[in-house]
Amino acid sequence: MTTHTADFGGVSRDLPVVPVSETVSVAFLKLYGDVELTEHCADQLSVMLMSDVDVLLAGESGGILLAHAIARRRSLSYVLARKKRRPTMRQPLAVSLQTIGTAGEQMLFIDEGDTAKLQDTRVAIVDEVVSSGATVTALKTLADQAGGHVVQVLAIATEGDERSDVDVLTHLPLFPTEPR
């Protein structure tokens, strides 16, 4: 399998290059199970986090570990936008999106309690990788609907086009999908 070596501000990993379409492959970053990388990236990103942020907002599932670790370091709350509507969600905020990594339309939901956590706050969005920007756009929409104001977007990496609107540790290129 082809790999891409990426440096995340002092910790490197050989990431498998996997196809996401017939023409495009990505260097696949997976934090689950990699405690060293998760903790290192959380350390690095928590230093980059603006000092006046009130709450973090992350999408399930890429941002879960990272948001939790950064929130712990900075003594902040975080809100998790869920991919499925939970039975306890009576009137959730919801937004649809389509990402490069998952086929078909997806939904993100925030319940009433988390909506209140976002109201009248300065929000930082946290994600693993920002590629097309669809997840960030959806999270911004949810924050706006809840009355929060997104002031920063943090991610471990951008992918494809480099983005000046996201604070990151590294950039990952896209690769052509090799014929099978």
Backbone torsions as a table, in degrees:
resi	resn	phi	psi	omega
1	MET	NA	138.5	176.9
2	THR	-72.9	141.0	177.0
3	THR	-128.0	162.1	175.2
4	HIS	-127.3	125.2	178.6
5	THR	-84.6	125.0	-179.7
6	ALA	-123.1	139.3	176.2
7	ASP	-105.7	128.6	-177.7
8	PHE	-110.3	58.1	178.7
9	GLY	69.3	39.8	176.6
10	GLY	117.4	-12.6	174.7
11	VAL	-122.7	126.6	-177.2
12	SER	-108.7	152.6	174.8
13	ARG	-142.2	144.8	170.7
14	ASP	-90.4	108.6	-175.8
15	LEU	-94.3	133.0	176.8
16	PRO	-67.3	138.2	176.5
17	VAL	-91.9	116.5	-174.2
18	VAL	-124.0	143.4	179.5
19	PRO	-72.9	138.9	172.4
20	VAL	-114.5	-8.8	174.5
21	SER	-157.1	-178.5	179.2
22	GLU	-67.8	-21.0	-176.0
23	THR	-117.5	-16.6	-173.6
24	VAL	-124.2	135.2	172.5
25	SER	-122.8	156.1	-179.2
26	VAL	-129.1	155.6	170.7
27	ALA	-80.3	112.4	-169.7
28	PHE	-84.1	114.0	178.1
29	LEU	-96.6	124.8	179.5
30	LYS	-129.3	116.3	178.1
31	LEU	-83.2	-31.9	-176.4
32	TYR	-54.7	125.1	179.5
33	GLY	87.8	-10.8	179.6
34	ASP	-106.9	80.6	-175.9
35	VAL	-62.1	-43.4	-178.6
36	GLU	-58.4	-48.6	-178.3
37	LEU	-67.7	-42.5	179.3
38	THR	-59.0	-49.3	-178.6
39	GLU	-65.7	-40.8	179.0
40	HIS	-62.7	-47.7	-179.8
41	CYS	-64.0	-38.9	177.3
42	ALA	-63.5	-40.6	176.3
43	ASP	-58.9	-49.6	-177.1
44	GLN	-64.0	-45.8	-177.1
45	LEU	-72.4	-31.8	179.1
46	SER	-65.9	-29.7	175.4
47	VAL	-71.3	-33.9	-179.8
48	MET	-77.6	-17.5	-177.1
49	LEU	-64.6	131.6	178.7
50	MET	-58.8	144.0	-174.0
51	SER	-71.1	-20.7	-176.0
52	ASP	-101.3	16.9	175.9
53	VAL	-73.4	136.7	-179.8
54	ASP	-95.4	-34.6	-173.5
55	VAL	-152.8	149.7	176.0
56	LEU	-99.9	149.0	177.4
57	LEU	-130.3	126.1	-179.3
58	ALA	-134.0	154.8	176.2
59	GLY	-99.6	147.0	174.7
60	GLU	-73.9	133.2	4.7
61	SER	-113.8	-13.8	-175.5
62	GLY	-58.0	-33.9	-174.8
63	GLY	-93.9	-2.7	-172.7
64	ILE	-59.7	-58.9	-175.8
65	LEU	-60.9	-44.0	-176.6
66	LEU	-66.0	-46.4	179.6
67	ALA	-61.5	-42.8	179.7
68	HIS	-61.9	-46.7	-177.4
69	ALA	-66.4	-40.4	178.3
70	ILE	-68.7	-42.7	179.1
71	ALA	-58.4	-42.1	178.5
72	ARG	-61.9	-44.1	-178.2
73	ARG	-66.4	-33.3	-175.0
74	ARG	-105.9	6.4	-179.9
75	SER	54.4	48.6	179.9
76	LEU	-115.9	160.3	169.0
77	SER	-86.6	159.1	171.6
78	TYR	-138.2	153.8	179.0
79	VAL	-116.3	136.1	179.0
80	LEU	-111.1	119.8	174.2
81	ALA	-81.5	121.1	-173.9
82	ARG	-90.0	149.4	179.4
83	LYS	-79.4	-21.5	179.6
84	LYS	-125.7	144.5	175.3
85	ARG	-71.4	125.9	-178.9
86	ARG	-90.7	153.3	-178.9
87	PRO	-58.2	-26.1	-179.4
88	THR	-79.9	-8.3	-178.6
89	MET	-86.7	103.0	-178.4
90	ARG	-82.2	-48.4	179.0
91	GLN	-134.9	69.1	-177.0
92	PRO	-75.2	157.2	166.2
93	LEU	-78.5	143.6	-177.3
94	ALA	-143.0	147.9	176.5
95	VAL	-146.8	144.3	177.8
96	SER	-99.9	154.2	179.3
97	LEU	-157.0	163.9	175.2
98	GLN	-136.2	123.7	-176.1
99	THR	-112.1	165.9	179.5
100	ILE	-70.0	-28.1	-173.8
101	GLY	-89.4	-12.1	-177.3
102	THR	-133.0	130.0	-179.7
103	ALA	-72.3	143.1	175.1
104	GLY	82.0	174.2	-179.7
105	GLU	-75.3	141.5	176.1
106	GLN	-119.8	166.4	175.2
107	MET	-128.0	150.8	169.9
108	LEU	-126.2	138.9	-176.5
109	PHE	-128.3	143.5	171.1
110	ILE	-127.6	129.6	-178.4
111	ASP	-79.5	175.9	-174.0
112	GLU	-62.2	-41.4	-179.8
113	GLY	-63.5	-41.1	178.7
114	ASP	-73.1	-30.0	174.2
115	THR	-59.2	-43.2	179.1
116	ALA	-63.8	-34.4	178.7
117	LYS	-65.6	-27.5	-177.6
118	LEU	-88.8	-22.8	-174.3
119	GLN	-60.8	130.3	177.6
120	ASP	58.0	37.2	179.0
121	THR	-124.0	164.4	172.5
122	ARG	-96.5	119.0	-169.2
123	VAL	-110.1	137.7	168.9
124	ALA	-113.3	126.2	175.8
125	ILE	-84.5	136.0	179.9
126	VAL	-123.2	130.8	177.2
127	ASP	-146.5	162.3	178.8
128	GLU	-71.6	-60.2	-177.5
129	VAL	-134.8	134.9	174.1
130	VAL	-108.2	117.8	-178.3
131	SER	-111.8	-85.9	-179.9
132	SER	-75.3	-21.7	-176.9
133	GLY	90.3	2.0	-177.2
134	ALA	-63.3	-41.3	179.9
135	THR	-66.5	-43.3	178.5
136	VAL	-60.8	-44.5	178.8
137	THR	-60.6	-43.5	179.2
138	ALA	-64.3	-42.3	179.2
139	LEU	-66.0	-38.3	175.7
140	LYS	-61.9	-41.2	178.3
141	THR	-61.3	-45.2	178.4
142	LEU	-62.5	-43.0	178.7
143	ALA	-61.5	-44.1	178.1
144	ASP	-61.2	-45.2	179.4
145	GLN	-60.8	-31.9	-179.1
146	ALA	-84.4	-6.5	-179.6
147	GLY	89.0	15.6	176.1
148	GLY	-93.3	165.6	-179.2
149	HIS	-124.3	111.6	-179.9
150	VAL	-73.8	122.1	-178.3
151	VAL	-113.3	-11.7	-177.8
152	GLN	-159.9	148.1	172.2
153	VAL	-124.3	124.1	179.1
154	LEU	-115.7	139.3	175.1
155	ALA	-150.7	158.1	174.9
156	ILE	-66.9	-41.6	-176.3
157	ALA	-149.6	153.9	163.3
158	THR	-100.8	160.7	-176.1
159	GLU	-139.7	138.3	-177.9
160	GLY	82.7	-115.8	178.1
161	ASP	-73.9	136.0	174.2
162	GLU	-72.2	146.1	-174.0
163	ARG	-128.4	127.5	178.4
164	SER	-82.0	-10.8	-177.6
165	ASP	-92.6	6.6	180.0
166	VAL	-128.4	128.3	176.2
167	ASP	-86.6	118.9	-172.0
168	VAL	-133.9	166.2	174.7
169	LEU	-90.9	-29.4	-178.1
170	THR	-158.2	171.0	175.9
171	HIS	-121.5	136.1	178.5
172	LEU	-111.2	128.3	178.3
173	PRO	-76.4	163.4	169.5
174	LEU	-92.2	155.3	-177.9
175	PHE	-127.3	149.4	173.8
176	PRO	-70.7	142.8	176.2
177	THR	-74.7	128.4	-179.9
178	GLU	-81.8	140.3	179.0
179	PRO	-61.9	147.0	-179.5
180	ARG	-92.4	NA	NA
